[in-house]
């Protein structure tokens, strides 16, 4: 059964690598598509592959890492609700239609207000909380593998994303990066 989980981990790593590859400016520049069409295609491919991996995980034989109980369900629900709230609030600074490619991207500005004033990547933060919540809800090895793969990839994904943001916003992003933590706000820092 260990092989199943290692293969599943590998599937996630391939997904993340493909996701980052297709998001690279060098790849986008070589495509004979408008930015909006490329964004739509990118979102579609990413969504289909994500659904495939989730379904693949759902049908794999696995085992419980811990026995779920009412306490784990409360923790799961709490983390998931907070995660969804964070993702929803993070999107206040962005156009969901632009993000998905349904609308042409406007000139981008560095967003440093709202949740982005407390953390640079609230969409990642919310997703982490949702996935941890899901692991508590159904503490199987396959779900734990999903969480571990995400935590392995995130530093790479953040690094690649921030390289792009530095290229776009220059010193303004460098200053922002020095002031604001990446994923979780510093509870001891006063704003």
C-alpha positions as CSV (number, residue, x, y, z in Angstrom):
1,X,0.0,0.0,0.0
2,X,3.0,2.3,0.5
3,X,3.6,2.2,-3.3
4,X,0.0,3.5,-3.9
5,X,0.7,6.5,-1.7
6,X,4.1,7.2,-3.3
7,X,2.6,7.1,-6.7
8,X,-0.2,9.4,-5.6
9,X,2.5,11.8,-4.2
10,X,4.2,11.6,-7.6
11,X,0.9,12.5,-9.3
12,X,0.6,15.6,-7.2
13,X,4.2,16.6,-7.9
14,X,3.6,16.2,-11.7
15,X,0.5,18.3,-11.3
16,X,2.4,21.0,-9.5
17,X,5.3,20.9,-11.9
18,X,2.9,21.2,-14.9
19,X,1.0,24.0,-13.2
20,X,4.2,26.0,-12.6
21,X,5.5,25.2,-16.1
22,X,2.3,26.4,-17.8
23,X,2.3,29.5,-15.6
24,X,5.9,30.5,-16.7
25,X,6.2,33.7,-18.7
26,X,8.6,31.9,-21.2
27,X,5.9,29.3,-21.9
28,X,3.1,31.9,-22.3
29,X,5.3,33.9,-24.7
30,X,5.7,31.0,-27.0
31,X,2.0,30.3,-27.3
32,X,0.2,31.8,-30.2
33,X,-2.8,32.8,-28.0
34,X,-4.0,36.0,-26.5
35,X,-3.3,36.3,-22.7
36,X,-7.0,35.9,-22.0
37,X,-7.4,32.8,-24.1
38,X,-4.2,31.3,-22.6
39,X,-5.6,32.0,-19.1
40,X,-8.8,30.3,-19.9
41,X,-7.0,27.3,-21.3
42,X,-4.6,27.2,-18.4
43,X,-7.5,27.3,-15.9
44,X,-9.4,24.6,-17.8
45,X,-6.3,22.2,-17.9
46,X,-5.5,22.9,-14.3
47,X,-9.1,22.3,-13.2
48,X,-9.5,19.1,-15.2
49,X,-6.2,17.7,-13.8
50,X,-7.1,18.7,-10.3
51,X,-10.4,17.0,-10.5
52,X,-8.7,13.9,-11.9
53,X,-6.2,13.7,-9.1
54,X,-8.9,14.2,-6.4
55,X,-11.0,11.4,-8.0
56,X,-7.9,9.3,-8.2
57,X,-7.2,9.8,-4.5
58,X,-10.9,9.0,-3.6
59,X,-10.7,5.6,-5.3
60,X,-7.2,4.5,-3.9
61,X,-7.0,1.9,-1.1
62,X,-5.8,3.7,2.0
63,X,-5.9,3.5,5.8
64,X,-6.7,5.8,8.7
65,X,-3.7,7.5,10.2
66,X,-5.7,8.2,13.4
67,X,-9.2,7.1,14.3
68,X,-11.6,10.0,13.4
69,X,-13.9,11.1,16.2
70,X,-16.2,14.0,17.1
71,X,-13.2,16.1,18.2
72,X,-11.4,15.7,14.8
73,X,-14.7,16.7,13.1
74,X,-14.9,19.9,15.1
75,X,-11.3,20.8,14.3
76,X,-11.9,19.9,10.6
77,X,-15.0,22.1,10.3
78,X,-13.3,25.0,12.1
79,X,-10.2,24.9,9.9
80,X,-12.2,24.5,6.8
81,X,-14.5,27.4,7.6
82,X,-11.6,29.7,8.4
83,X,-9.8,28.5,5.2
84,X,-12.8,29.3,3.0
85,X,-13.2,32.6,4.7
86,X,-9.6,33.5,4.0
87,X,-9.9,32.5,0.4
88,X,-13.1,34.5,0.0
89,X,-11.6,37.5,1.6
90,X,-8.4,37.3,-0.4
91,X,-10.4,37.4,-3.6
92,X,-11.8,40.8,-2.6
93,X,-8.6,42.4,-4.0
94,X,-8.9,40.6,-7.3
95,X,-11.4,40.1,-10.1
96,X,-12.4,36.4,-10.1
97,X,-13.4,36.8,-13.7
98,X,-9.9,38.1,-14.6
99,X,-8.3,35.4,-12.4
100,X,-10.1,32.7,-14.4
101,X,-9.6,34.3,-17.8
102,X,-13.3,35.2,-18.4
103,X,-12.3,38.9,-18.6
104,X,-9.3,40.6,-20.1
105,X,-6.7,41.4,-17.4
106,X,-6.4,45.1,-16.6
107,X,-3.1,46.7,-15.7
108,X,-2.2,45.1,-12.5
109,X,-1.3,46.9,-9.3
110,X,0.4,45.6,-6.3
111,X,-2.3,44.7,-3.8
112,X,-1.2,45.4,-0.2
113,X,-4.4,46.1,1.6
114,X,-7.1,43.8,3.1
115,X,-5.7,40.4,3.9
116,X,-2.7,41.1,1.7
117,X,-1.6,43.7,4.3
118,X,-1.2,40.8,6.8
119,X,0.1,38.0,4.5
120,X,1.4,37.9,0.9
121,X,-0.3,34.8,-0.2
122,X,-3.7,34.5,1.5
123,X,-5.1,32.2,-1.3
124,X,-2.3,29.6,-0.4
125,X,-3.0,30.2,3.3
126,X,-6.7,29.5,3.0
127,X,-6.0,26.4,0.8
128,X,-3.6,25.0,3.4
129,X,-6.3,25.5,6.1
130,X,-8.9,23.8,4.0
131,X,-6.7,20.8,3.2
132,X,-5.6,20.4,6.8
133,X,-9.3,20.6,7.8
134,X,-10.0,17.8,5.3
135,X,-7.2,15.7,6.7
136,X,-8.8,16.1,10.2
137,X,-12.2,15.2,8.7
138,X,-11.0,12.1,7.0
139,X,-7.5,11.3,8.5
140,X,-6.5,8.8,5.8
141,X,-3.0,8.3,4.5
142,X,-4.1,9.4,1.0
143,X,-5.4,12.7,2.4
144,X,-2.2,13.2,4.4
145,X,-0.2,12.5,1.2
146,X,-2.2,15.3,-0.4
147,X,-1.3,17.7,2.4
148,X,2.4,16.7,2.5
149,X,2.7,17.1,-1.3
150,X,1.2,20.6,-1.1
151,X,3.5,21.6,1.7
152,X,6.5,20.2,-0.3
153,X,5.5,22.2,-3.4
154,X,4.4,25.5,-1.8
155,X,7.9,26.9,-1.1
156,X,8.8,26.3,-4.8
157,X,5.5,27.7,-6.0
158,X,5.9,30.8,-3.8
159,X,9.5,31.3,-5.0
160,X,8.4,31.1,-8.6
161,X,5.5,33.4,-8.1
162,X,7.5,36.0,-6.2
163,X,10.2,36.0,-9.0
164,X,7.4,37.1,-11.3
165,X,6.1,39.7,-8.9
166,X,9.5,41.2,-8.4
167,X,9.9,41.4,-12.2
168,X,6.6,43.2,-12.4
169,X,6.7,45.4,-9.4
170,X,10.4,45.7,-8.6
171,X,11.5,47.4,-5.4
172,X,7.9,47.9,-4.3
173,X,7.4,44.2,-4.1
174,X,10.8,43.7,-2.4
175,X,9.8,46.2,0.3
176,X,6.4,44.5,0.7
177,X,8.1,41.1,1.0
178,X,10.3,42.4,3.8
179,X,7.4,43.8,5.7
180,X,4.7,41.1,5.3
181,X,5.0,37.4,6.0
182,X,4.3,34.9,3.2
183,X,1.5,32.7,4.6
184,X,0.4,33.4,8.1
185,X,0.2,36.8,9.8
186,X,2.5,37.6,12.7
187,X,0.1,37.9,15.7
188,X,2.7,40.0,17.6
189,X,3.3,42.6,14.9
190,X,1.1,45.7,15.2
191,X,-0.1,47.4,12.0
